[in-house]
Amino acid sequence: MSENTIPHTDKTQWVSSTDSKLYSLKNMGRYSRLIGDLSHRKAWLLDNEKLKALYNENVSSRHLEVGPANAEMLSNTTPPASPDEWRIHLMDINHNPLVFAKEVLNDRAIVEAVQHDVLVAPWPNLSRAFDSIAMGNVLHCLPGNGFPGKDGAFAGIADALTDDGVAWGYTVLGLEDPDVEHNFLARTLIRAYNKPDRKFFQNAGDRLADLEPQLRQHFDDVTVWSMGSAALFIVKKPKR
């Protein structure tokens, strides 16, 4: 995997922290098996085919992928345009996922990337730039007291989305959410991932009931539902 130069914003303004060990290029190569296959199917009970359908139904020729990981979803999405007309922008606080995903997608689209903390809104030079935005497996990693404490991510989506655009995402909910029944493996992993010496997850206060009202602060059209251990959302009509 070649070492690409990825531009970044002012890191002194970031709220979240990077983790180059967890998000190494080696781990990006394992992502489909460990996360897309094992975690989604066995722990979170996320249906990957339904997640792919979200992409195929909504992805546009001007798309922003927030937290691309290994670009598993985008690399299996039906292209909305030819490779010289499909523009994909990648954003992540970690450098390696951007390098990995960019290389995976370069033959499918014109790909740009920026290293930036999604909690710091508005996002750099991206205002009203995208007809589609996806944010999968991101919110549960972000610091903040529940979804209200992660509002910068929602504000960023609203600012970057065009008036007629659509955004979607999915995130694992906290252990104490009374509206979710986590299975044994999910409970074990969530508890381990939230340990102070790890902080792979920071979703202790993330509750399904809080997600829709938080999104409605930024969008007029909001749909939220649960699947296994996760919340999914689709938003349109950003408030200006």
Secondary structure, DSSP 4 states (H G I P E B T S, - for coil): -------B--GGG--S---TTTT-HHHHHHHIIIIIIIIIIIII---HHHHHHHHHHH--SEEEEES-TT-HHHHTSPPSS-TTT-EEEEEESSHHHHHHHHHHHTTTSEEEEEE--TTSSS-TT-TT-EEEEEEES-GGGS-SSTGGGGHHHHHHHHHHEEEEEEEEEEEEPPTT-TT----HHHHHHHHHHTSTTT-S---TT--HHHHHHHHHTTEEEEEEEEETTEEEEEEEEE--
